Amino acid sequence: MDPGRPEGVVLSEVCFSVKWHGRVQGVGFRATVRGACIARRVVGWVRNTEAGDVEAMLRGERADVDAALEAVFNEMRDLISEFEIREANCPSDRPTSFEIRR
Protein backbone atom coordinates (compact mmCIF):
# COMPACT_ATOMS: atom_id res chain seq x y z
CA MET A 1 0.00 0.00 0.00
CA ASP A 2 1.26 3.44 -0.87
CA PRO A 3 0.53 5.74 2.08
CA GLY A 4 0.96 8.76 -0.20
CA ARG A 5 -1.80 7.61 -2.56
CA PRO A 6 -5.10 9.41 -1.98
CA GLU A 7 -8.00 7.28 -0.78
CA GLY A 8 -9.93 5.77 -3.69
CA VAL A 9 -7.17 6.20 -6.30
CA VAL A 10 -6.47 2.88 -8.01
CA LEU A 11 -3.54 2.44 -10.39
CA SER A 12 -4.01 -1.06 -11.80
CA GLU A 13 -6.33 -3.62 -10.32
CA VAL A 14 -6.31 -7.39 -10.18
CA CYS A 15 -8.96 -9.78 -8.91
CA PHE A 16 -8.29 -13.09 -7.21
CA SER A 17 -10.57 -15.91 -6.15
CA VAL A 18 -9.18 -17.57 -3.03
CA LYS A 19 -10.24 -20.68 -1.11
CA TRP A 20 -8.73 -21.83 2.18
CA HIS A 21 -9.11 -25.38 3.51
CA GLY A 22 -8.46 -26.65 7.02
CA ARG A 23 -9.85 -25.60 10.38
CA VAL A 24 -10.96 -22.25 9.01
CA GLN A 25 -14.53 -21.89 10.27
CA GLY A 26 -15.47 -20.77 13.76
CA VAL A 27 -11.99 -19.39 14.48
CA GLY A 28 -12.25 -15.75 13.32
CA PHE A 29 -10.86 -16.52 9.87
CA ARG A 30 -13.30 -14.34 7.92
CA ALA A 31 -12.73 -11.41 10.28
CA THR A 32 -8.98 -11.83 9.82
CA VAL A 33 -9.35 -11.76 6.02
CA ARG A 34 -11.58 -8.69 6.21
CA GLY A 35 -9.18 -6.85 8.53
CA ALA A 36 -6.15 -7.65 6.37
CA CYS A 37 -7.96 -6.44 3.25
CA ILE A 38 -9.35 -3.24 4.76
CA ALA A 39 -5.90 -2.34 6.09
CA ARG A 40 -4.52 -2.64 2.55
CA ARG A 41 -7.36 -1.02 0.56
CA VAL A 42 -8.46 -4.32 -0.94
CA VAL A 43 -12.20 -4.64 -1.62
CA GLY A 44 -14.41 -7.68 -2.10
CA TRP A 45 -15.97 -10.31 0.12
CA VAL A 46 -15.31 -13.44 2.17
CA ARG A 47 -17.71 -16.24 3.19
CA ASN A 48 -17.91 -19.73 4.63
CA THR A 49 -18.78 -22.59 2.31
CA GLU A 50 -21.08 -25.50 3.10
CA ALA A 51 -18.06 -27.80 2.66
CA GLY A 52 -16.31 -26.18 5.65
CA ASP A 53 -13.89 -24.01 3.70
CA VAL A 54 -13.63 -20.23 3.43
CA GLU A 55 -13.67 -18.51 0.04
CA ALA A 56 -13.10 -14.92 -0.98
CA MET A 57 -12.95 -12.55 -3.92
CA LEU A 58 -10.23 -9.91 -3.52
CA ARG A 59 -9.83 -6.85 -5.72
CA GLY A 60 -7.15 -4.19 -5.57
CA GLU A 61 -3.65 -3.29 -6.65
CA ARG A 62 -1.47 -6.39 -7.00
CA ALA A 63 0.93 -5.43 -4.21
CA ASP A 64 -1.97 -4.71 -1.84
CA VAL A 65 -3.71 -8.02 -2.59
CA ASP A 66 -0.42 -9.90 -2.18
CA ALA A 67 0.21 -8.15 1.16
CA ALA A 68 -3.31 -8.97 2.40
CA LEU A 69 -2.92 -12.65 1.47
CA GLU A 70 0.47 -12.79 3.15
CA ALA A 71 -0.95 -11.21 6.33
CA VAL A 72 -3.77 -13.77 6.44
CA PHE A 73 -1.36 -16.64 5.92
CA ASN A 74 1.05 -15.37 8.58
CA GLU A 75 -1.72 -15.00 11.15
CA MET A 76 -3.70 -18.15 10.37
CA ARG A 77 -1.08 -20.56 9.00
CA ASP A 78 -1.59 -23.15 11.74
CA LEU A 79 -5.26 -23.51 10.71
CA ILE A 80 -4.74 -23.71 6.93
CA SER A 81 -4.13 -27.16 5.47
CA GLU A 82 -4.33 -26.05 1.83
CA PHE A 83 -5.29 -23.00 -0.20
CA GLU A 84 -6.12 -22.18 -3.80
CA ILE A 85 -5.55 -18.82 -5.46
CA ARG A 86 -6.52 -18.06 -9.03
CA GLU A 87 -6.68 -14.85 -10.96
CA ALA A 88 -10.25 -13.93 -11.88
CA ASN A 89 -11.92 -11.48 -14.22
CA CYS A 90 -12.81 -8.32 -12.35
CA PRO A 91 -16.54 -7.65 -12.52
CA SER A 92 -17.56 -4.33 -14.03
CA ASP A 93 -19.25 -3.19 -10.82
CA ARG A 94 -16.43 -2.43 -8.38
CA PRO A 95 -17.25 -2.95 -4.72
CA THR A 96 -16.44 0.00 -2.46
CA SER A 97 -15.72 -2.00 0.70
CA PHE A 98 -14.87 -5.44 2.01
CA GLU A 99 -17.72 -7.47 3.44
CA ILE A 100 -18.24 -10.71 5.27
CA ARG A 101 -21.01 -12.61 3.53
CA ARG A 102 -23.20 -15.13 5.27
N, C-alpha and C positions, 0 to 999 in steps of 0.2 A: 504494500500500500504506500502510496506517495502522500505524505502528510501535507505537502504543499499544493496538492491538487484540490480544487474547490469541490465541495460536496455535489454529487450528481453529474460530474464531468467524467465521461467514459471514453477511453482512448480506443481500445479494441477489445471486444468481448468474445468470450468463449462460453460454451455451455457443456456441462458434463452431467451424465447420469451416473449415480454412484449407488452401490448396494453393499452393505456390510452384513456379514454373517457372524454368528457366535452368540455370546450371551449379551445381546445388545438391546433387549427390551426390558423395561422396568428398572433401569440403572441410570437414568438421566442422559442417555445417549442422544436423544433428539435435542434436548436442551443444550448439550455440549456442541452439537453441530450448529444449531442456531446461533449460539454465542460466538463461536469461531467465525461464522460467516458475517454476522453483523459487525464484528470488530474489524473486518477486512473489506467492508463494502461489497460483499457478495450477496446477491439476491436469489430468491427461489423458494424451495420448500423441502421439508423432510417429513417422513411418515413411517409408521410401523406397517409391516406387511402381515397378512394372515399366516404366512409360513414362519414367522418369528424373526424375520430379518428387519433391517431398517434401510429404506431407500430415500434418495434425495435427488433433486435437480438443482444444480448450482450454476449461476450465471454471473460473470464479472470479468475483470481483466485477468489474464492468464496467471500472472504472478500472485494476485490476490486469491484466486481459487486454489492455486497450489499451496499457498501459505495456510489457508483455512483447512484444507485436507491434511496437511502436515500437523497442524495443531490438534485436530481431532484424533489422528493416529497417535500422537505423542501422549495425549491424555487418556485415551481409551484402549491402548494397545493390548492390555492384558485381557480384554473382553472380546477382541476381534479375532476370529479364527481364519477368516478369509474376507477379501473385498474385491469388488469389480468396479472398474472405472472405465467409462467409454465416452468419447466425445459425442455430443448430440447436436442436432440442428437447433439453433435458438429460435423459439417461437417469435412471431412478429409482435405480440403484445408483451412488453417487458414488465416484469413485476417491479414494484417499487420498494419492496421490503423482503424480509425472510420470514416465512411462517412455518409453524408446526401444524401439519394436517392430521386429522384424526381419521 
